[in-house]
């Protein structure tokens, strides 16, 4: 017996028993069902596979590219058993807001009206599974307009991931999954009756939803691994699947443990960047200041002291000013010895003052918010004082 057939029978035994372990917080909904008897198709969407596919060069554009995986189960024996297709859609998105940036349209409080037509393309990685258990690739396809029910509903899900996640969380608030609460939360998006069918995108479960529910009583074509399993086999596979689900829960907890500090750091960094911008205000930066801020903003105060040395310290409210200076003075005077009068002066005097403005972040840690550079000069000379005074953080130093 092939490994594919054995795996098929194992998972099918779980689905047939009606016992399914829940280990994920994003599941599968019945997107659409269509076709005449004998030619029907059932479409499912995986809410856990909504992804951003916007190219980096278009990241600030008003249109984002979002992808969602759509699964299809086929009734006709002449078609595949099932397929998965990553559909990508153009989604309108508000331009990001940055401190000090003006004339930006605010993000819409309500989702945009549902369009009559959308633009989609087929992404890489799609495939269909033949009834003999052979996996066949589905080629990516270029952008095209679409107005069928599957495309419109899939686009609504892909382009509104946040409200869809909120709807899912609301439906999971009680015991089990509250379909009525889920429907009500999706109503503003123009999505009605998206039936929740499974907590994991398992094709053998989705086949059972189609054949035992939507197409109950229909003649079912033979597929690889369709042999009925014994009670002992079902029990064994249920135990194995439960162990897999337990492992997935453990891995999910580890991922959260790893990712939460990174998310917290990102939130603190973003808040501090906004605070630093407000501290600088509308002050025009010269090239030296802009370069210094680029490498120093967000670095801890201790990094300044370690790299720059002892500073002249001033306190202004919650702000600490660490100042460093360097002078160049080669002035000389010609004095009348009899009268003491200065007859002539020559040479130059220059002074560069670099001030690091340090402010506390959300966690109270002092970090560099601004770098101010002041040059005072008389005569000619000393122009390179600042260049030699300003240091950069240690290699590999990271902002906290």
Secondary structure as GFF3:
##gff-version 3
##sequence-region A 1 400
A	DSSP	alpha_helix	3	17	.	.	.	ID=ss1
A	DSSP	beta_strand	28	34	.	.	.	ID=ss2
A	DSSP	beta_strand	41	46	.	.	.	ID=ss3
A	DSSP	three_ten_helix	47	49	.	.	.	ID=ss4
A	DSSP	beta_strand	51	52	.	.	.	ID=ss5
A	DSSP	three_ten_helix	56	58	.	.	.	ID=ss6
A	DSSP	beta_strand	63	74	.	.	.	ID=ss7
A	DSSP	beta_strand	82	92	.	.	.	ID=ss8
A	DSSP	beta_strand	118	122	.	.	.	ID=ss9
A	DSSP	beta_strand	126	129	.	.	.	ID=ss10
A	DSSP	beta_strand	135	138	.	.	.	ID=ss11
A	DSSP	beta_strand	141	146	.	.	.	ID=ss12
A	DSSP	alpha_helix	149	158	.	.	.	ID=ss13
A	DSSP	alpha_helix	161	171	.	.	.	ID=ss14
A	DSSP	alpha_helix	179	186	.	.	.	ID=ss15
A	DSSP	three_ten_helix	187	189	.	.	.	ID=ss16
A	DSSP	beta_strand	195	198	.	.	.	ID=ss17
A	DSSP	alpha_helix	203	208	.	.	.	ID=ss18
A	DSSP	pi_helix	209	214	.	.	.	ID=ss19
A	DSSP	alpha_helix	231	280	.	.	.	ID=ss20
A	DSSP	alpha_helix	287	296	.	.	.	ID=ss21
A	DSSP	alpha_helix	301	308	.	.	.	ID=ss22
A	DSSP	beta_strand	312	316	.	.	.	ID=ss23
A	DSSP	beta_strand	319	329	.	.	.	ID=ss24
A	DSSP	beta_strand	332	335	.	.	.	ID=ss25
A	DSSP	beta_strand	342	346	.	.	.	ID=ss26
A	DSSP	beta_strand	349	360	.	.	.	ID=ss27
A	DSSP	beta_strand	366	378	.	.	.	ID=ss28
A	DSSP	alpha_helix	385	389	.	.	.	ID=ss29
###
